[in-house]
Amino acid sequence: MMDIFLIQTFCGYIIDLLVGDPPRLPHPVVFIGRGIARLEKVARLITASPVGLKMAGAGIAILVVLMSFGLTALILWLVRQANYYIYLLLGAWIVSTTVAARGLAEAAGAIRQLLLAGDQAAARRWVGCIVGRDTEKMDCGQMVRATVETVAENLNDAVVAPLFYACIGGPALAMAYRAVNTLDSMLGYKNEQYLHLGWASARLDDLAGYIPARLTGLALLLAAWLSGRDWRRAIKTWRRDAKQHPSPNSGVPESVMAGAIHVRLGGSNVYSGVTSFRHYMGDPLEELRPDHIARAVDMLYLASALAVLIMPTLAWVALQLL
């Protein structure tokens, strides 16, 4: 069965690179997001106490993940009974919807082009679409930093992690992971509104992303070595800075990326008018400029391709040992 999962994982990755997310096709993550939003409304109607919201948040997380996995597995099982080859193709397409390598690269590339053209107002709007921080007063360097950070973090969240789960559990497990990640992106904030309701989603996302984040770090190191970038500094930065990040996972790809392309990430960010400081990742060997976005995108593509090759190999070795 794992052989089928490996084929669907590889094909899903290729589909994403070729076509991305066509806007006219229904996207499963959109439906997951709508379900989370409705469950949040119901939860807030039922309770407003911290304990009640924590229990509701745990219930929402469990329900959304189980439903995402169960419905995907059921649809694939029914299709397999009808036609095996359609089942293979459908599974590959489902995997592709959990991966966003092309979309992430295109968004980062669009910001780079706007910065090179001198249209900082439009660039700020684009940056606002991919980060949760305030962008109205960002200068060029801050926009570059935000974009590179997002590319590094989402290399794990939206590329390597879903591919990892697709390898070991097929399209249904990849979709379950995307449900976890969507829960975190919608509810996992540490502000007053979501501190209690989103705690379970945030913890579940930390747990689900732990192993993939380390695989992402290794893939980035290999990508740095193969592309002639500073892999030694990337290792040093990983060991020194990753643990300082508030996320147990995001610090790994961000620190490796920072070290490899000679920039310093982290620093002050503004969220809803409130300034928050995040520990620095890397050293400011070079001033942040649009070219660093191109370097990050190159690393994204190379590291994701390496991850696709590494994970099936690890899965195959595991199969031989069973």
Secondary structure, 3 states (H helix, E strand, C coil): CHHHHHHHHHHHHHHHHHHCCCCCCCCHHHHHHHHHHHHHHHHHHHCCCHHHHHHHHHHHHHHHHHHHHHHHHHHHHHHHHHCHHHHHHHHHHHHHHHCCHHHHHHHHHHHHHHHHCCCHHHHHHHHHHHCCCCCCCCCHHHHHHHHHHHHHHHHHHHHHHHHHHHHHHHHHHHHHHHHHHHHHHHHCCCCCCCCCCCHHHHHHHHHHCHHHHHHHHHHHHHHHHHCCCCHHHHHHHHHHHHHHCCCCCCHHHHHHHHHHHCCCEEEEEEECCEEEEEEEECCCCCCCCHHHHHHHHHHHHHHHHHHHHHHHHHHHHHHHHC
